[in-house]
Amino acid sequence: MQHATGMDHPESPERLAAVYEMLDNPHMSWKYESIEPREATHEEIAYVHTLPYIREIAGTAGKDCVFLDSDTIAGPESYEIAKLAAGGMLNAIDAVMTGKADNAFAFVRPPGHHAGAGNSEGFCIFNNIAIGAMHTMKKHGLKKILIVDWDLHHGNGTQKMFYSDRRVLYFSTHQYPYYPGTGSLLEIGEGQALGYTVNVPLRRGAVNGTFVSVFRRILEPIANAFAPELILVSAGYDIYYQDPLGGMRVTPDGFAAMARVLLNIADRNCSGRVVAVLEGGYHTVGLARSAKATLEEMFDETHWTDRKLEDLEQHADEENKPVIQSVIKGMRPYWNVF
């Protein structure tokens, strides 16, 4: 809450205030265990970021309104809080990996998926999910991590960090063309990791059924073939239908349905282990409602059945059906599942 981004900045403390209010409601608060965050160490952050960049961010401590790029701002406490956001993600992963939690959601800010090895970008300072993926491999010895990014914007920072790494399967749905301009059909990984980056560049206006169709027809077969040991989710709620930065039309039901597909994959492959981390989402009421729907599905309170998912798929928008076919065609040489 103390990460100050300035007046009228969309990535504001009010985002978390809305989520916390939802979590503190008596109807919700009994359903989960709180996981205390900690500050990630320099060594942990350096899994994916350069030391000069970490020192640059450390140099912002105590200073008012440092522009890290055109739209990413650090306040006096942002460095400590960025370490806390990354460390909170690591503690969430540890809780799931040690069996203390079935699954977990790190409600943190600043977000992370645009941050590169040596740069901040798009409201992001440290790449929380990438640090988390490396942590699972280094501390827990995992060799296969699935990262699913459903944010409105393509997670260019995360993609670049694992673009030639077969240990990480990166899957992204995003509005395209749109900021940051990456995530085309042609971006599929490189070297031995060809086919291990899967981008689904959706046109503006995609609805619940479109996202569920993408998850069931593209992600699910590839993920089952990959057989992840852990699923990490860059959960961006800016695809919510009223988001001020977005042009997608997803409702809370859509987020619950996407979560169910991921939970089904996790149940089949990795003992249900799913850890989500908050990325975007700038309509505060919509963010809280959609996060609640996600959590209720993770708690197995709502549980979308295959029949309900199929029914939702029937309402996919026509404009994006060719995109789905193009992705399937592009992935056929690398995954014998279509």
C-alpha positions in Angstrom: 0.0 0.0 0.0 3.0 2.3 0.6 4.3 2.0 -3.0 3.5 5.6 -4.1 2.9 6.1 -7.8 1.5 9.6 -7.8 -1.9 11.2 -8.3 -4.2 9.6 -11.0 -1.8 6.8 -11.8 -3.8 3.7 -12.7 -1.5 1.3 -10.7 -2.6 2.8 -7.3 -2.8 1.6 -3.7 -6.6 1.6 -4.1 -6.3 -1.5 -6.2 -5.1 -3.5 -3.2 -7.4 -1.7 -0.8 -10.3 -3.1 -2.8 -8.9 -6.6 -2.7 -8.2 -6.4 1.0 -11.7 -5.2 1.8 -13.0 -8.2 -0.2 -10.7 -10.6 1.7 -11.6 -9.2 5.1 -15.3 -9.8 4.5 -16.6 -12.4 7.0 -17.9 -14.5 4.0 -14.4 -14.8 2.7 -11.9 -14.4 5.6 -12.5 -17.9 7.0 -11.6 -19.6 3.7 -7.9 -18.9 3.5 -4.7 -18.9 5.6 -2.6 -15.8 5.4 1.0 -16.2 4.2 3.4 -13.6 5.6 5.6 -12.0 3.0 9.3 -11.3 3.3 11.8 -9.2 1.4 13.4 -11.1 -1.4 17.2 -11.1 -1.2 19.5 -9.5 -3.7 20.7 -13.0 -4.7 17.1 -14.1 -5.3 16.3 -11.0 -7.4 19.5 -11.5 -9.3 18.2 -14.9 -10.5 16.6 -12.8 -13.3 17.8 -9.2 -12.9 21.3 -7.6 -13.4 23.2 -6.3 -10.4 23.5 -2.8 -11.9 19.7 -2.7 -12.3 19.1 -3.9 -8.7 21.5 -1.2 -7.5 19.6 1.4 -9.6 16.3 0.5 -7.9 18.0 0.5 -4.5 19.2 4.0 -5.2 15.6 5.2 -5.3 15.0 4.5 -1.6 13.9 7.5 0.3 13.5 9.6 -2.8 10.2 11.1 -4.0 8.8 10.3 -7.5 11.7 8.8 -9.4 10.6 8.1 -13.0 12.1 4.7 -13.9 10.6 5.0 -17.3 7.7 7.0 -18.9 5.0 5.3 -16.8 6.8 3.5 -14.0 7.4 5.5 -10.8 9.2 4.7 -7.6 8.4 6.5 -4.4 10.5 6.6 -1.2 9.5 3.1 -0.1 9.1 1.4 -3.5 12.4 -0.4 -3.4 11.6 -2.1 -0.1 8.1 -2.9 -1.3 9.3 -4.3 -4.6 11.5 -6.7 -2.6 8.5 -7.5 -0.4 6.3 -8.2 -3.5 8.9 -10.7 -4.9 9.5 -12.2 -1.5 5.7 -12.6 -0.9 5.6 -14.6 -4.2 8.4 -16.8 -3.0 6.8 -17.5 0.3 3.5 -18.3 -1.5 5.4 -20.8 -3.7 7.1 -22.3 -0.6 3.8 -22.8 1.2 2.4 -24.7 -1.8 5.6 -26.7 -2.4 5.8 -27.8 1.2 2.1 -28.7 1.4 1.2 -26.0 3.8 -1.3 -24.7 1.2 -3.1 -26.5 -1.6 -2.7 -23.4 -3.8 -2.0 -19.7 -3.2 -2.5 -16.2 -4.5 0.1 -13.4 -3.9 -1.8 -10.1 -3.9 1.1 -7.8 -4.3 2.2 -4.6 -6.0 4.1 -3.4 -7.9 3.3 -5.9 -10.7 6.1 -7.6 -12.5 5.6 -9.3 -15.9 6.9 -6.3 -18.0 10.2 -5.9 -16.1 13.2 -7.0 -18.0 16.6 -8.2 -16.8 18.0 -4.6 -16.7 14.9 -2.4 -16.9 11.6 -1.5 -15.4 8.6 -1.1 -17.7 4.8 -0.9 -17.7 4.4 -0.2 -13.9 6.7 -3.2 -13.1 9.9 -3.0 -11.1 11.0 -6.6 -10.3 9.6 -9.5 -12.3 7.9 -11.4 -9.4 6.8 -14.4 -11.4 10.1 -14.9 -13.2 11.9 -14.7 -9.8 9.4 -17.2 -8.5 10.0 -19.6 -11.4 13.8 -19.6 -10.9 13.3 -20.0 -7.1 11.3 -23.2 -7.7 14.1 -24.6 -9.8 16.9 -23.6 -7.5 15.3 -24.3 -4.1 12.8 -27.0 -4.9 14.7 -28.7 -7.8 11.8 -28.5 -10.2 12.5 -28.9 -13.9 9.2 -28.1 -15.5 7.3 -24.9 -14.8 4.2 -23.7 -16.6 3.6 -19.9 -16.5 0.2 -18.8 -17.7 -0.3 -15.0 -18.3 -3.9 -13.9 -18.8 -3.1 -10.2 -18.4 -4.5 -7.7 -21.0 -0.9 -6.9 -21.9 1.7 -9.3 -23.1 4.3 -10.3 -20.5 7.3 -9.3 -22.6 9.7 -9.3 -19.6 8.8 -12.9 -18.6 8.8 -14.2 -22.1 12.3 -12.8 -22.8 13.8 -14.3 -19.6 12.7 -17.8 -20.6 12.7 -17.6 -24.4 15.4 -20.2 -24.8 14.7 -22.2 -21.6 12.8 -25.5 -22.1 12.3 -25.8 -18.3 9.6 -23.0 -18.5 6.6 -23.2 -20.8 5.3 -19.6 -21.2 1.7 -19.2 -22.3 0.1 -15.8 -22.9 -3.3 -14.5 -24.0 -3.3 -10.7 -24.6 -4.9 -7.9 -26.6 -3.0 -7.4 -29.8 -1.8 -5.2 -31.2 -1.5 -3.2 -28.0 1.1 -2.3 -25.4 3.9 -3.4 -25.3 3.7 -4.5 -29.0 5.2 -8.0 -28.4 3.5 -11.4 -28.3 2.9 -12.1 -32.0 2.1 -15.5 -33.4 5.7 -15.7 -34.6 7.2 -15.5 -31.1 7.5 -19.2 -30.2 10.8 -19.5 -28.4 14.2 -20.2 -29.8 16.9 -22.9 -30.0 15.9 -26.0 -28.1 13.0 -24.1 -26.7 11.1 -23.7 -29.9 7.4 -24.2 -29.1 7.9 -23.5 -25.4 6.6 -19.9 -25.8 2.9 -19.9 -26.9 1.3 -16.6 -27.7 -2.4 -16.1 -28.4 -2.7 -12.5 -29.7 -6.4 -11.8 -29.4 -8.3 -9.0 -31.0 -10.1 -6.4 -28.9 -13.5 -7.5 -27.6 -12.7 -11.2 -26.6 -15.4 -12.6 -24.3 -15.4 -15.3 -21.6 -16.1 -18.1 -24.1 -13.1 -17.0 -26.2 -10.6 -17.3 -23.3 -12.1 -20.6 -22.2 -11.8 -21.9 -25.7 -8.2 -20.8 -25.9 -7.4 -22.5 -22.5 -9.2 -25.7 -23.4 -8.2 -26.1 -27.0 -4.6 -24.8 -27.0 -3.3 -24.6 -23.4 -4.8 -27.8 -21.9 -3.4 -30.3 -24.5 0.0 -28.6 -24.6 0.2 -28.4 -20.8 -0.7 -32.0 -20.4 2.0 -33.0 -22.8 4.5 -30.8 -21.0 3.4 -32.2 -17.6 4.3 -29.2 -15.4 5.5 -29.7 -11.8 4.0 -26.4 -10.8 1.7 -23.8 -12.5 2.4 -20.1 -11.9 -0.2 -17.5 -13.0 0.3 -13.9 -14.0 -3.2 -13.0 -13.0 -4.0 -9.6 -14.7 -7.6 -8.4 -14.2 -7.4 -5.7 -16.9 -9.3 -8.0 -19.3 -12.3 -7.3 -17.1 -15.1 -5.8 -19.3 -15.1 -2.3 -17.7 -11.3 -1.9 -17.2 -10.2 1.6 -18.2 -7.1 0.4 -19.9 -8.6 -2.6 -21.7 -10.8 -3.6 -24.5 -11.7 -7.1 -23.5 -15.1 -8.3 -22.1 -14.3 -10.8 -19.4 -16.6 -11.1 -16.4 -15.9 -12.7 -13.0 -17.4 -15.9 -14.3 -14.8 -15.9 -17.0 -11.9 -15.6 -14.5 -13.4 -18.5 -12.5 -13.7 -20.6 -15.6 -10.1 -20.0 -16.6 -8.9 -20.8 -13.1 -10.8 -24.1 -13.3 -9.0 -25.1 -16.5 -5.7 -24.4 -14.8 -6.7 -26.3 -11.6 -7.8 -29.2 -13.8 -4.4 -29.2 -15.5 -2.7 -29.0 -12.0 -4.8 -31.8 -10.6 -3.8 -34.0 -13.5 -0.1 -33.2 -13.5 1.2 -31.6 -10.2 -1.0 -32.5 -7.3 -3.1 -29.3 -7.8 -0.1 -26.9 -7.2 -1.1 -23.5 -8.6 0.4 -20.1 -7.4 -1.0 -16.9 -8.8 0.4 -13.4 -8.5 -1.4 -10.2 -9.2 -0.5 -8.2 -12.3 -2.8 -5.6 -13.8 -6.4 -4.7 -13.2 -7.4 -1.1 -12.9 -11.2 -1.1 -12.3 -11.0 -1.5 -8.5 -14.6 -2.9 -8.1 -14.1 -5.3 -11.0 -10.7 -6.3 -9.7 -12.1 -7.2 -6.3 -15.1 -9.1 -7.8 -13.0 -11.0 -10.3 -10.3 -11.9 -7.7 -13.1 -13.2 -5.5 -14.4 -15.4 -8.2 -10.9 -16.7 -8.9 -10.3 -17.5 -5.2 -13.7 -19.2 -4.8 -12.7 -21.5 -7.7 -9.3 -22.1 -6.1 -11.1 -23.0 -2.8 -13.3 -25.4 -4.9 -16.4 -23.6 -3.7 -17.9 -22.9 -7.1 -16.2 -25.6 -9.3 -17.0 -25.1 -13.0 -17.9 -28.5 -14.5 -16.7 -29.6 -18.0 -20.3 -29.1 -19.1 -20.5 -25.5 -17.9 -17.1 -24.8 -19.6 -18.3 -26.3 -22.8 -21.5 -24.2 -22.7 -19.3 -21.1 -22.1 -17.1 -22.0 -25.1 -20.2 -21.9 -27.4 -20.3 -18.2 -26.9 -16.8 -17.4 -28.1 -16.7 -14.4 -30.4 -16.3 -15.1 -34.1 -13.5 -12.5 -34.7 -11.0 -14.5 -32.6 -11.7 -18.0 -33.9 -9.1 -17.6 -36.8 -6.5 -16.6 -34.2 -7.1 -19.9 -32.3 -6.7 -21.8 -35.5 -3.5 -20.0 -36.4 -2.0 -20.8 -33.0 -2.9 -24.4 -33.3 -1.3 -24.6 -36.7 1.8 -22.9 -35.5 2.2 -25.2 -32.5 1.6 -28.5 -34.5 5.3 -29.0 -35.4 6.3 -28.8 -31.7 3.4 -30.5 -29.9 1.9 -33.7 -31.2 -1.5 -33.1 -29.5 -3.6 -31.4 -32.2 
